[in-house]
Amino acid sequence: MPSLDFEREKSSFSEYWNENHEIFELAKNAFIVIIDSLIASDFAVSAVIGRVKDREECIKKFSRKYQTDLEKNSTPYEIKDHITDLVGLRVLCMYESDVIKIKNSLSKEFEVIGVTDKITAMESKEDSFGYKGLHIDLKLQAPRIQMKEYQRYSNLRFEVQIRTIIQDAWSVLDHKIKYKQSIPLNMKRRINTLAALFELADREFFSIKNETEAIQAKAKNTVTAPSTTDPLDAFSFLAIAEEKFPGYRFQPHKVDGFVSEIIAYEKITPNKFKEVVQSEFNKVEEYKRHLGQDEVSRHALNPYTEIRHILYKSNKDVYQRILYNDQRARFDEWLGNDDCI
């Protein structure tokens, strides 16, 4: 029963935390899996992580934020009812524009208990900079709440903090700055300047993303232009490769390295690269079928290795080393003695 006896309620909460700590840990892990599966394919997410709030930290938070007002108004309380982030998750996304979208996506899958929008609150101030993020308090809802594996968590609310990796970095650093209320004015100005730089970095990162996508879209329209004499780059490569391998997810860092490797062999133009792919694609697809399902684990050709075989077949002298020795030997044997080096 709620009361105004802090020592009694503190003892009651400690018992509650001790008895349920294992459930909290299991719930945290389950919620991470659910949320990661819901958003991973639609958003550029760096990580979904979680923690169970330390028992003593919960009590300190209650004392700091709620105890005085509750006792002043003679409102009986139980500490657990005021700790909404006992189980807490954090979604770290790449772009600030995705924060609200992720929140909306989760709102369709969970019951929303409350929302704390620190992005709007900070951006409404013209002369202040600081932590920006969005916190939502959630509970399971149908159909998950009826599933056997989730029933034990049906009454458990949890907090999800959604922020960009840059916002998260600032939050970590900001918490390390000591005595912020007492430091001299010139130091406060320096902290504000630093916070503004983090905010600028978030905006620039998003701007670079948009401009990169615009370059990629333009590459799809100009990749085969006869006047294109510049060597193949990641944008023109993707314009050609994604057309031949629809549905395959070409990861940017792998594309950069692969294109650099191709250019090291030959300064091939996008137009020439497309011609080569078109002329040799069917033959390599035939070879891929020849390898058969029984050899998938050893010799399966993914889009990158298919392109390696395509380039090798197009010019064995130039691209001789683009395949490993055993790959080259198997391919040559299949092509026939007349095609062997």
C-alpha positions, 0 to 999 in steps of 0.5 A: 500500500502507498504511504508517506513513509520514505524508509518504508517505501524504500525498503518495499522498493528494494524488495520489489527490485530484488525479487524481479531483477531477473525478470527485468533482465529478461524483459530488456533482452526481449524488448531489444530483439522486438525493437531491432526486428521492427526497425532494422530494415527501414532505418539506418540504425547503429545499435539498439541497446538496453539496461536495467536501472540500478536499484540505488539509482532508482531510489536516488532518482525518486528522491531527486524528482518526486519525493519533495512534491509528493510529501508536500502535497501529502500524496501517498506513493510507491517508488516503483510507480514513479520509475518509468525507466527501470527497464530502459532501451536506447535506439541509436540512429544515423540521422536526426530525421529518423528519430520521429519516424522511429518513434511513430513506427514503435507507436504502432506496435506498442501502447504509448504511456508517455512522450518526452520530446527534448528535440522540440524543447531544445529547438524552441530556444534561440540561445541554448544548445544541449542534449536533444533526443526523444524518450517514449514510455511503452508497454506491450499490446496485442497481439504480443501481449497474448503470446506466451513468451511475452505474458510475463512482461505484460504489465511492465512499462519501459522507456526507449530513448531515440537519438542519433549517434552524435546526440548520444556522443554529446550526452555522454560528454555532457555528463562528464562536465563537472559543476555546470551550474557553478562554473564561470560564464566564459566556460558556460559559453564554451560548453554552449559552443561545443554543443552547437558544434555537435548540433551542426555536425548532425545537420551536416551529416544529414545534408551529406546523406541527401547530397550523396543520394542525389549524386547516386540518382543522377548517376543512374541517368548519366552512367551510359552517356558516351561522353563519360570519360571519368573512371568508374566510381561507387555511384556509377558502379551501384547504378549498374550493379543494382540493375543486374542484382535487384534486391541485393544490399550493396554495403557502401564501405564494401562498394568503395573498396571493391571499386578501388580494386577494379580501378587499380587494374584498369581505369575502366569507364562506367560505359565500358563497365556496363558493356562488359557486365551486359556481355558476360553476365549470362555466361557467368550466371550459367557458370553459377548454375553449374556450381550447383547447390551441393557446392554452395557453401564452398564456391557460391557466387555472390554479386561481388564474385560474379562481377569478378568472374565477369571482369576476368572473362572480359580480359584475362590479361588485365584481370588475371589476379581479380580471382584467387588461383583456385577460383580462376582454375575452376572457371577456366576448366569450365570455360574449356581448354581453348579459354585457358590462359 
